[in-house]
Amino acid sequence: MRVRTKRRPTPEPAPTAQVTSNKGSPAPEVKIRAFRIGFVGALGVLLAVLLGNIVGQLGTVILYVALALFLALGLDPIVSWLQRRDMPRGLAILFVFVVVIGLFVGLISLIVPIVIRQTTAIITDWDEIVERVLDSDFVGWLNSLTGTGTAIEDTIVSAGDWLADPNNLGSLGGGILAVGAGILGGFTGAVIVLILTLYFLASLDSLKRYAARFVPASSRGQYREVSEEITGSVGRYVIGQVSLGAINGVLSLIYLSIIGAPQPILLAFIAFLASLVPLVGTITGAAIISLVCLAASPVTALAAAIYYLIYMQVEAYVLSPRIMSRAVAVPGALVVIAAVAGATLGGVLGALVAIPVAASLVIIMDKVVFPRQDMM
């Protein structure tokens, strides 16, 4: 018995687009909506410009947030250490923050009266200071070296007369109102950074957990590992850099007091602040302090310069390797590039923030990018 089967209908071939050939076959009609494409592209450009302007206007706020976050990461190891000593985290945060605010207020109360007193003394004794500089052996040595007679003395006198005019000083600093606004803005920024640091320090664990939710579940383990290493290394980096700055400040205070430098407390504070910026900060602070020591005598300036040349070698080969051994190692070229770029974008605060950012990028490259490249 034969079984009849139904033949399935043969499917029709899919329509194919007509392509222009060399023999002149017809080509498909393509409609190009130039107006729509141009309009959407123009909207994209305008949106990018708008976002760029918003980021530019919020640059200071972003810088404050970044600095507060890195300060919180720097203080977190101290809070964790206190927690391991059976202190509740809230109490540990409060203790650390009270100490930080106490140091901040103490430095301000110590430095501001010195600056005011020295500024008043300089204004009062300005003519005597200029005469003392003109009669110094250093100016006489420059005159004999250049052979220009009294040209250097005339230049010093002209510069002294120009600086003695309050109107010139006002224009140099952008005016009294601009200087006052700058000081007030700096104080306000410091208060904002301290408040943000407290909030970040109190909610650091919850911020880490919330950030992990943006990562796919399959990659959260690696993300947590890398993020913990980044936060730990950045925290140790910040603590190490502050420790180096404190050592430089204390040693500078002792040595500058011995050689009779003018206002050693103020100069030591400058050395501390400059040392917070790695590699380039110590050199810059040493140059500023050596130039200021010229007001005392050329011998004092030379002694300060020699001291800082020796100190920089000790810091580079003895202190820094020991203190920063547990932090991430950032190549010297990258430190210079990051410091210059950060200073260009955000001044001194930008330079401080740029170094931990560079350290974070180094960790991401070592832990994420390079292992993936090695597996290919």
Legacy VTK file of the C-alpha trace (Angstrom):
# vtk DataFile Version 3.0
C-alpha trace
ASCII
DATASET POLYDATA
POINTS 376 float
0.000 0.000 0.000
1.461 3.246 -1.083
1.358 6.160 1.285
0.900 9.470 -0.367
2.763 12.324 1.189
2.034 15.965 0.744
4.671 17.923 -0.955
5.593 21.029 0.902
5.422 24.130 -1.202
8.767 25.344 -2.283
9.519 28.634 -0.487
9.874 31.586 -2.695
13.357 33.003 -2.868
13.953 36.066 -0.709
13.983 39.283 -2.644
17.438 40.549 -3.294
18.472 44.138 -3.561
19.418 45.310 -6.973
23.018 46.317 -7.215
24.463 48.462 -9.894
26.746 46.504 -12.172
29.098 47.454 -14.900
26.432 46.549 -17.497
24.139 49.245 -16.245
21.615 47.198 -14.228
19.253 49.333 -12.127
20.395 50.319 -8.598
18.125 50.501 -5.521
16.856 53.907 -4.612
18.475 55.226 -1.419
16.866 58.150 0.388
19.266 60.300 2.376
17.498 62.536 4.857
20.207 65.124 5.134
18.154 67.534 7.234
17.345 64.927 9.886
20.954 63.733 10.097
22.284 67.281 10.303
19.695 68.292 12.898
20.443 65.294 15.154
24.191 65.898 14.765
23.772 69.567 15.668
21.765 68.595 18.775
24.545 66.212 19.778
27.168 68.926 19.414
25.071 71.393 21.420
24.531 68.783 24.146
28.274 68.095 24.319
29.021 71.835 24.567
26.385 72.216 27.288
27.811 69.315 29.305
31.318 70.731 28.874
30.175 74.121 30.210
28.446 72.469 33.163
31.554 70.475 34.037
33.687 73.622 33.678
31.443 75.592 36.011
31.372 72.734 38.518
35.138 72.195 38.325
35.760 73.595 41.802
32.981 71.497 43.320
34.287 68.352 41.608
37.753 69.150 42.917
36.421 69.535 46.469
34.588 66.208 46.219
37.680 64.416 44.870
39.929 65.891 47.575
37.449 65.001 50.328
37.177 61.441 48.980
40.938 60.960 48.986
41.209 62.444 52.475
38.548 59.991 53.617
40.505 57.136 52.032
43.625 58.399 53.789
41.910 58.524 57.188
40.098 55.196 56.777
43.170 53.045 57.683
43.450 54.961 60.979
39.751 54.392 61.679
40.132 50.685 60.831
43.117 50.446 63.167
41.069 51.952 65.994
38.240 49.536 65.202
40.639 46.625 65.628
41.360 48.027 69.105
37.676 47.422 70.034
36.562 51.004 69.389
33.181 51.422 67.643
33.459 52.829 64.121
31.335 55.877 64.922
33.480 56.753 67.911
36.670 56.112 65.923
35.492 58.443 63.135
34.607 61.123 65.682
37.997 60.795 67.399
39.960 60.997 64.126
37.909 63.915 62.887
38.334 65.873 66.123
42.100 65.360 65.876
42.129 66.518 62.237
40.066 69.627 62.992
42.281 70.364 66.008
45.408 70.189 63.854
43.787 72.381 61.199
42.680 75.030 63.695
46.040 74.866 65.481
47.999 75.439 62.262
45.742 78.323 61.254
46.001 79.966 64.669
49.778 79.506 64.572
50.430 80.686 61.013
47.970 83.578 60.595
49.372 85.741 63.457
52.919 85.170 62.151
51.919 86.242 58.649
50.152 89.347 59.937
53.052 90.268 62.214
55.657 89.751 59.505
53.634 91.667 56.930
53.328 94.604 59.322
57.058 94.477 60.088
57.951 94.403 56.382
55.739 97.393 55.619
57.191 99.355 58.551
60.865 98.559 57.895
60.726 98.407 54.070
63.247 101.188 53.474
65.696 99.630 55.907
65.284 96.220 54.227
66.079 97.704 50.807
69.175 99.460 52.204
70.346 96.261 53.832
69.992 94.385 50.543
71.912 97.106 48.669
74.764 96.987 51.194
75.004 93.195 51.186
78.059 91.378 49.901
75.887 89.442 47.469
74.876 92.586 45.544
78.483 93.757 45.514
79.573 90.391 44.151
76.936 90.599 41.390
78.132 94.103 40.442
81.732 92.952 40.199
80.721 89.863 38.240
78.589 91.636 35.655
80.680 94.782 35.471
77.592 96.939 35.034
78.429 99.491 37.713
75.307 100.385 39.670
72.787 98.821 37.285
71.825 96.073 39.738
71.501 98.563 42.595
69.298 100.803 40.451
67.127 97.807 39.561
66.731 96.873 43.236
65.829 100.455 44.148
63.252 100.624 41.345
61.741 97.309 42.387
61.644 98.480 46.004
59.896 101.720 45.078
57.375 99.814 42.964
56.610 97.338 45.752
56.362 100.145 48.291
53.382 101.594 46.431
50.149 100.056 47.817
48.374 100.633 44.515
50.892 98.424 42.704
50.529 95.658 45.263
46.769 95.889 44.943
46.919 95.569 41.162
49.408 92.679 41.463
47.032 90.691 43.623
43.944 91.658 41.648
42.868 94.311 44.112
42.112 94.240 47.816
38.604 92.908 47.222
39.928 90.112 45.020
42.543 89.135 47.604
39.934 89.160 50.383
37.543 87.115 48.249
40.320 84.624 47.534
41.106 84.204 51.236
37.425 83.832 52.087
36.967 81.353 49.243
39.915 79.292 50.444
38.541 79.160 53.984
35.080 78.224 52.705
36.583 75.513 50.505
38.502 74.074 53.452
35.306 73.903 55.529
33.423 72.222 52.657
36.212 69.665 52.206
36.230 68.855 55.942
32.445 68.351 56.006
32.515 66.153 52.893
35.402 64.161 54.353
33.332 63.423 57.455
30.371 62.236 55.357
32.548 60.090 53.082
34.381 58.589 56.048
31.122 57.683 57.783
29.535 56.131 54.663
32.585 54.655 52.936
31.437 51.027 53.292
27.939 51.762 52.000
29.399 53.720 49.070
31.528 50.701 48.125
28.499 48.380 48.264
26.383 50.771 46.215
29.088 51.176 43.581
29.408 47.386 43.297
25.766 47.140 42.169
26.651 48.864 38.900
28.913 45.917 38.035
27.468 42.626 36.661
27.096 39.936 39.312
29.611 37.690 37.569
32.338 40.351 37.895
31.554 41.696 41.355
34.093 39.469 43.079
36.954 40.808 40.970
35.559 44.337 41.268
35.504 44.161 45.067
39.031 42.806 45.140
40.371 45.545 42.873
38.381 48.311 44.598
39.597 47.243 48.039
43.174 47.257 46.816
42.707 50.690 45.225
41.160 52.250 48.322
43.734 50.638 50.612
46.697 51.661 48.467
45.414 55.201 47.977
44.813 55.511 51.716
48.324 54.313 52.508
49.678 56.630 49.814
47.966 59.660 51.362
49.153 58.746 54.875
52.689 58.146 53.603
52.822 61.479 51.806
51.520 63.343 54.858
54.141 61.549 56.969
56.907 62.638 54.592
55.593 66.192 54.722
55.527 66.143 58.521
59.119 64.880 58.653
60.236 67.598 56.250
58.396 70.252 58.244
59.833 69.215 61.621
63.405 68.861 60.330
63.106 72.183 58.481
61.918 73.910 61.654
64.898 72.581 63.622
67.513 73.357 60.985
66.146 76.774 59.961
66.048 77.798 63.619
69.693 76.793 64.015
70.956 78.753 60.974
68.918 81.836 61.868
66.498 81.843 58.947
63.720 84.460 59.031
60.508 83.086 60.551
61.426 79.383 60.675
57.909 78.353 61.732
56.364 79.849 58.605
59.079 78.410 56.361
58.681 74.977 57.963
54.936 75.146 57.265
55.723 75.965 53.625
58.074 72.946 53.518
55.297 70.731 54.908
52.718 71.908 52.376
55.141 71.624 49.468
56.128 68.076 50.435
52.524 66.941 50.033
53.090 67.108 46.269
55.546 64.288 45.512
58.769 64.713 43.572
58.210 68.317 42.478
56.856 69.703 45.757
60.025 69.291 47.812
62.136 70.954 45.114
59.695 73.859 44.826
59.542 74.354 48.594
63.336 74.217 48.871
63.713 76.889 46.180
61.169 79.190 47.872
62.744 78.782 51.303
66.269 79.347 49.972
65.169 82.572 48.247
63.447 83.807 51.399
66.634 83.098 53.396
68.398 85.674 51.193
66.667 88.309 53.335
68.869 87.186 56.230
72.153 86.729 54.362
73.572 84.930 51.306
75.352 82.517 53.664
72.026 81.556 55.262
70.482 81.006 51.832
73.437 78.863 50.762
73.214 76.814 53.953
69.492 76.239 53.381
70.074 75.212 49.752
72.795 72.725 50.728
70.584 71.264 53.455
67.673 70.679 51.087
69.946 69.109 48.468
71.062 66.592 51.094
67.554 66.117 52.454
66.097 65.353 49.027
68.626 62.559 48.562
67.807 61.126 51.993
64.094 61.363 51.288
64.390 59.696 47.880
66.622 56.796 48.911
65.885 56.260 52.627
62.618 57.778 53.866
60.325 57.359 50.868
61.096 53.657 50.192
60.470 52.775 53.847
57.312 54.832 54.350
55.759 54.177 50.932
56.711 50.491 50.711
53.112 49.296 51.190
51.583 51.888 48.882
51.408 51.552 45.135
54.580 52.498 43.292
53.915 55.271 40.782
56.580 55.814 38.112
58.451 59.100 38.426
57.498 60.300 34.933
53.820 59.647 35.674
54.116 61.572 38.953
55.502 64.618 37.135
52.843 64.438 34.399
50.021 63.982 36.924
51.286 66.782 39.169
51.643 69.246 36.285
48.265 68.316 34.805
46.537 68.516 38.185
48.147 71.862 38.992
47.069 73.211 35.593
43.468 72.108 36.090
43.014 72.820 39.789
46.056 74.518 41.284
47.652 73.042 44.391
44.566 70.989 45.265
44.505 69.569 41.750
48.141 68.510 42.077
47.389 66.773 45.385
44.423 64.879 43.941
46.187 63.959 40.686
48.779 61.706 42.331
46.262 59.312 43.975
44.319 59.255 40.694
47.491 58.172 38.907
48.049 55.524 41.593
44.515 54.198 41.047
45.086 53.990 37.297
48.303 52.034 37.870
46.428 49.506 40.029
43.643 49.131 37.440
46.196 48.543 34.698
48.088 45.953 36.786
45.039 44.088 38.091
42.522 44.292 35.220
43.935 45.407 31.889
47.268 43.569 31.805
45.875 40.177 33.012
43.222 40.301 30.265
45.851 41.108 27.691
47.984 38.182 28.896
45.047 35.769 28.509
44.516 36.652 24.839
LINES 1 377
376 0 1 2 3 4 5 6 7 8 9 10 11 12 13 14 15 16 17 18 19 20 21 22 23 24 25 26 27 28 29 30 31 32 33 34 35 36 37 38 39 40 41 42 43 44 45 46 47 48 49 50 51 52 53 54 55 56 57 58 59 60 61 62 63 64 65 66 67 68 69 70 71 72 73 74 75 76 77 78 79 80 81 82 83 84 85 86 87 88 89 90 91 92 93 94 95 96 97 98 99 100 101 102 103 104 105 106 107 108 109 110 111 112 113 114 115 116 117 118 119 120 121 122 123 124 125 126 127 128 129 130 131 132 133 134 135 136 137 138 139 140 141 142 143 144 145 146 147 148 149 150 151 152 153 154 155 156 157 158 159 160 161 162 163 164 165 166 167 168 169 170 171 172 173 174 175 176 177 178 179 180 181 182 183 184 185 186 187 188 189 190 191 192 193 194 195 196 197 198 199 200 201 202 203 204 205 206 207 208 209 210 211 212 213 214 215 216 217 218 219 220 221 222 223 224 225 226 227 228 229 230 231 232 233 234 235 236 237 238 239 240 241 242 243 244 245 246 247 248 249 250 251 252 253 254 255 256 257 258 259 260 261 262 263 264 265 266 267 268 269 270 271 272 273 274 275 276 277 278 279 280 281 282 283 284 285 286 287 288 289 290 291 292 293 294 295 296 297 298 299 300 301 302 303 304 305 306 307 308 309 310 311 312 313 314 315 316 317 318 319 320 321 322 323 324 325 326 327 328 329 330 331 332 333 334 335 336 337 338 339 340 341 342 343 344 345 346 347 348 349 350 351 352 353 354 355 356 357 358 359 360 361 362 363 364 365 366 367 368 369 370 371 372 373 374 375
